[in-house]
Amino acid sequence: MITTDFVPGSPCWIELSASDLQKSLDFYRGLFGWEAESAGPDTGGYMMLRSDGRAVGGAGPLMEEGQSPSWTIYYKTDDAEATAAAVTRLGGTVHVDAMDVMGLGIMSHFGDPQGTEFATWQPLSFPGMEVADEPNSLMWVELWAPDGEGAKRFYGDLFGWSYTSFPLPEGAGAYEMITPEGQPEERMHGGMMGADEQMLAPLGGKGDWHPVFHVEDPDTVTAKVAESGGQVFMGPEDAEGVGRLSTCADPDGNVFVLLKPSEM
């Protein structure tokens, strides 16, 4: 499970980049009740997203020509410069080198060897999201990769993750459950899988890290996705041992999953 007791290699923040920021803020407020609050006059329109007053993530407009809308997952690091060097050594790409963000933390943005984007955060005064694994907040992260085994090797080498493998139906490969280095399986925070061309088609054929949000009523929230200009790719449907879930996208095409987890 994702907690706010962040350890190296665990998700600590999510960030939405939107082509029409107000439209996206309205969309997610309609789904989750999130409130948007300016991060300050010198932050380029960046907004803090809050659920019952607690930070669940951030959102901002596209900042440069050619930038694509996205959900970006940030992983905690204790040494931003060492992580950037490791990304390069392992065949990834540094898009934004270690940068101090107003004394809050040190941000870096990367692409893995398959071009899938992700980020890291070395906290200074701001650890990250203030709520997780509760309704209307992040509870899991998931990677769809063109080469699942290649992704497994890269992130395992980078963050020291360990994996627990579960076979997918109909011989579709394996779903790899991710546990941060040195942590028990109770701290699993996400999963990854190889994805075929059909699955990646809505993403332009690229891999994608996307958030999984905890919801209490996935049927109602999924209906709101479609009513509000988003897309529903799958569900709602029951997944044994997981819960009731839907795979969706917002009006910009950013993928996310809605999940009401099974009772333990």
C-alpha positions as CSV (number, residue, x, y, z in Angstrom):
1,M,0.0,0.0,0.0
2,I,1.0,3.6,-0.5
3,T,1.5,5.6,2.7
4,T,2.8,9.1,3.5
5,D,5.7,7.5,5.4
6,F,7.8,7.8,2.2
7,V,10.9,5.6,1.7
8,P,13.4,5.8,-1.2
9,G,11.8,4.5,-4.4
10,S,8.2,4.9,-3.2
11,P,5.6,7.3,-4.8
12,C,5.5,10.6,-3.0
13,W,3.7,13.0,-5.4
14,I,1.6,13.1,-8.5
15,E,1.4,16.0,-10.9
16,L,-1.0,16.7,-13.7
17,S,0.1,18.8,-16.8
18,A,-3.0,20.0,-18.7
19,S,-3.6,21.6,-22.0
20,D,-6.6,23.5,-20.5
21,L,-5.9,23.7,-16.8
22,Q,-9.3,25.0,-15.7
23,K,-11.1,22.3,-17.7
24,S,-9.0,19.6,-16.1
25,L,-9.5,21.0,-12.6
26,D,-13.2,21.0,-13.1
27,F,-13.1,17.5,-14.4
28,Y,-11.2,16.1,-11.4
29,R,-13.2,18.2,-8.9
30,G,-16.3,16.6,-10.4
31,L,-14.9,13.1,-9.8
32,F,-13.1,13.4,-6.5
33,G,-14.2,16.7,-5.0
34,W,-10.7,18.0,-5.1
35,E,-10.1,21.7,-4.3
36,A,-7.4,23.6,-6.3
37,E,-5.3,26.2,-4.5
38,S,-2.6,28.4,-6.1
39,A,0.9,27.4,-5.1
40,G,1.9,31.1,-5.2
41,P,2.4,34.0,-7.6
42,D,5.8,32.9,-8.9
43,T,4.9,29.3,-9.7
44,G,3.6,29.7,-13.3
45,G,0.0,28.9,-12.5
46,Y,0.8,25.7,-10.5
47,M,-2.0,24.5,-8.3
48,M,-2.1,22.3,-5.2
49,L,-4.9,19.7,-5.3
50,R,-6.5,19.0,-2.0
51,S,-9.0,16.6,-0.6
52,D,-10.6,17.7,2.7
53,G,-7.7,20.2,3.0
54,R,-4.9,17.7,2.5
55,A,-2.6,17.7,-0.5
56,V,-3.1,14.9,-2.9
57,G,-1.0,16.2,-5.8
58,G,-0.4,19.2,-8.0
59,A,-1.5,20.5,-11.4
60,G,-0.2,23.0,-13.9
61,P,-0.5,24.2,-17.4
62,L,1.8,23.0,-20.2
63,M,5.0,25.0,-19.8
64,E,6.9,24.6,-23.1
65,E,6.2,24.0,-26.8
66,G,5.8,20.4,-27.6
67,Q,5.1,19.3,-24.1
68,S,2.3,16.7,-23.8
69,P,-0.4,16.5,-21.2
70,S,0.4,13.9,-18.6
71,W,0.1,12.5,-15.1
72,T,3.6,12.3,-13.7
73,I,4.6,10.0,-10.8
74,Y,7.3,11.2,-8.5
75,Y,9.4,8.8,-6.5
76,K,11.3,9.7,-3.4
77,T,15.1,9.8,-3.6
78,D,17.6,10.7,-0.9
79,D,20.2,11.9,-3.5
80,A,18.8,13.5,-6.7
81,E,22.2,13.8,-8.4
82,A,23.1,10.2,-7.8
83,T,19.7,9.1,-9.1
84,A,20.2,11.2,-12.3
85,A,23.6,9.6,-12.8
86,A,22.1,6.2,-12.4
87,V,19.3,6.9,-14.9
88,T,21.9,7.9,-17.5
89,R,24.2,4.9,-16.7
90,L,21.2,2.5,-17.1
91,G,20.2,3.9,-20.5
92,G,17.5,6.4,-19.5
93,T,17.3,10.1,-20.3
94,V,17.5,13.2,-18.1
95,H,14.9,15.7,-19.2
96,V,15.1,18.0,-16.2
97,D,18.3,17.8,-14.1
98,A,18.2,18.1,-10.3
99,M,16.5,21.5,-9.6
100,D,15.7,23.1,-6.3
101,V,12.0,24.0,-6.1
102,M,11.8,27.1,-3.8
103,G,13.5,25.1,-0.9
104,L,10.7,22.6,-0.9
105,G,12.7,19.8,-2.5
106,I,14.8,18.9,-5.5
107,M,13.0,17.8,-8.6
108,S,14.2,15.8,-11.6
109,H,12.4,14.5,-14.6
110,F,13.5,11.4,-16.6
111,G,12.6,9.1,-19.4
112,D,13.4,5.4,-19.0
113,P,15.1,3.5,-21.9
114,Q,11.7,3.0,-23.5
115,G,10.8,6.6,-23.4
116,T,8.3,6.4,-20.5
117,E,8.4,9.5,-18.3
118,F,8.8,9.6,-14.5
119,A,10.2,11.9,-11.9
120,T,12.0,12.0,-8.5
121,W,11.7,14.2,-5.5
122,Q,14.4,14.7,-2.9
123,P,12.4,16.4,-0.1
124,L,13.8,19.4,1.8
125,S,10.9,21.1,3.6
126,F,8.0,19.4,1.7
127,P,7.8,15.6,1.9
128,G,5.0,15.1,-0.6
129,M,1.3,14.2,-0.6
130,E,-0.4,14.4,2.7
131,V,-3.0,11.7,2.2
132,A,-2.8,8.3,0.4
133,D,-4.7,5.1,0.2
134,E,-8.0,6.8,1.3
135,P,-11.0,7.5,-0.9
136,N,-10.3,10.2,-3.5
137,S,-6.5,9.9,-3.2
138,L,-3.7,7.8,-4.8
139,M,-3.6,4.2,-3.7
140,W,-1.4,2.5,-6.4
141,V,0.7,3.3,-9.4
142,E,0.9,1.3,-12.6
143,L,3.2,1.0,-15.6
144,W,2.2,-0.2,-19.0
145,A,5.5,-0.9,-20.9
146,P,6.2,-2.0,-24.5
147,D,8.9,-4.3,-23.0
148,G,7.9,-5.5,-19.5
149,E,11.1,-7.4,-18.8
150,G,13.2,-4.4,-19.8
151,A,11.2,-2.1,-17.6
152,K,11.5,-4.5,-14.7
153,R,15.3,-4.6,-15.0
154,F,15.7,-0.8,-15.4
155,Y,13.6,0.2,-12.3
156,G,14.9,-2.7,-10.3
157,D,18.5,-1.5,-10.9
158,L,17.6,2.2,-10.4
159,F,15.5,2.0,-7.2
160,G,16.3,-1.5,-5.9
161,W,12.7,-2.6,-6.2
162,S,11.8,-6.2,-5.6
163,Y,9.0,-7.9,-7.5
164,T,6.2,-10.4,-6.9
165,S,5.0,-11.9,-10.1
166,F,1.4,-12.9,-10.9
167,P,0.5,-14.6,-14.2
168,L,-2.1,-12.7,-16.3
169,P,-5.0,-14.6,-17.8
170,E,-4.8,-16.2,-21.3
171,G,-1.0,-16.3,-21.3
172,A,-0.8,-12.5,-21.5
173,G,2.5,-12.5,-19.4
174,A,2.9,-11.4,-15.8
175,Y,1.9,-8.6,-13.6
176,E,4.8,-7.5,-11.4
177,M,3.9,-6.2,-8.0
178,I,6.5,-3.6,-6.8
179,T,7.9,-3.4,-3.3
180,P,10.5,-0.7,-2.3
181,E,14.0,-1.8,-1.4
182,G,14.2,-3.4,2.0
183,Q,10.5,-3.1,2.8
184,P,8.0,-5.9,3.5
185,E,5.3,-6.8,0.9
186,E,2.8,-4.8,2.9
187,R,4.5,-1.8,1.4
188,M,3.8,-2.8,-2.2
189,H,3.0,0.4,-4.0
190,G,2.4,-0.5,-7.6
191,G,2.6,-2.9,-10.5
192,M,4.0,-3.1,-14.0
193,M,3.2,-5.2,-17.1
194,G,4.2,-5.6,-20.7
195,A,1.5,-4.1,-22.9
196,D,0.7,-4.9,-26.6
197,E,0.2,-2.4,-29.4
198,Q,-3.6,-2.4,-28.9
199,M,-3.3,-1.5,-25.2
200,L,-0.8,1.2,-25.9
201,A,-2.6,2.7,-29.0
202,P,-4.5,5.4,-27.0
203,L,-1.1,6.5,-25.7
204,G,0.5,6.7,-29.1
205,G,2.3,3.4,-28.6
206,K,4.4,4.7,-25.7
207,G,4.6,3.3,-22.2
208,D,2.8,5.0,-19.4
209,W,3.0,5.4,-15.6
210,H,-0.4,6.3,-14.4
211,P,-2.2,6.7,-11.0
212,V,-4.8,4.4,-9.5
213,F,-7.3,6.3,-7.3
214,H,-9.3,4.9,-4.4
215,V,-13.0,5.5,-4.8
216,E,-16.0,4.2,-2.8
217,D,-18.4,4.0,-5.7
218,P,-16.6,3.2,-9.0
219,D,-19.8,2.8,-11.0
220,T,-21.0,6.3,-10.2
221,V,-17.5,7.9,-10.7
222,T,-17.0,6.0,-13.9
223,A,-20.3,7.4,-15.2
224,K,-19.1,10.9,-14.3
225,V,-15.9,10.3,-16.4
226,A,-18.0,9.7,-19.5
227,E,-20.4,12.5,-18.8
228,S,-17.6,15.0,-18.2
229,G,-15.7,14.5,-21.5
230,G,-13.4,11.7,-20.4
231,Q,-13.1,8.2,-21.8
232,V,-13.8,4.8,-20.3
233,F,-11.6,2.0,-21.7
234,M,-12.7,-0.7,-19.4
235,G,-15.2,-1.4,-16.6
236,P,-16.4,-1.0,-14.1
237,E,-15.8,-4.7,-13.5
238,D,-14.8,-7.0,-10.6
239,A,-11.2,-8.3,-10.5
240,E,-10.9,-11.2,-8.0
241,G,-8.7,-10.4,-5.1
242,V,-8.3,-6.8,-6.3
243,G,-11.7,-5.0,-6.3
244,R,-14.0,-3.2,-8.6
245,L,-12.2,-1.1,-11.1
246,S,-12.3,1.0,-14.3
247,T,-9.6,2.2,-16.6
248,C,-10.3,5.7,-17.8
249,A,-8.8,8.8,-19.3
250,D,-9.4,12.5,-18.7
251,P,-10.2,15.0,-21.6
252,D,-6.5,15.3,-22.4
253,G,-6.2,11.5,-22.8
254,N,-4.3,11.0,-19.5
255,V,-4.9,7.4,-18.3
256,F,-5.9,6.7,-14.7
257,V,-7.6,3.8,-12.9
258,L,-10.5,3.9,-10.4
259,L,-10.5,1.2,-7.8
260,K,-12.6,0.2,-4.9
261,P,-10.4,-2.4,-3.3
262,S,-11.6,-5.7,-2.0
263,E,-12.1,-6.0,1.7
264,M,-9.2,-7.7,3.3
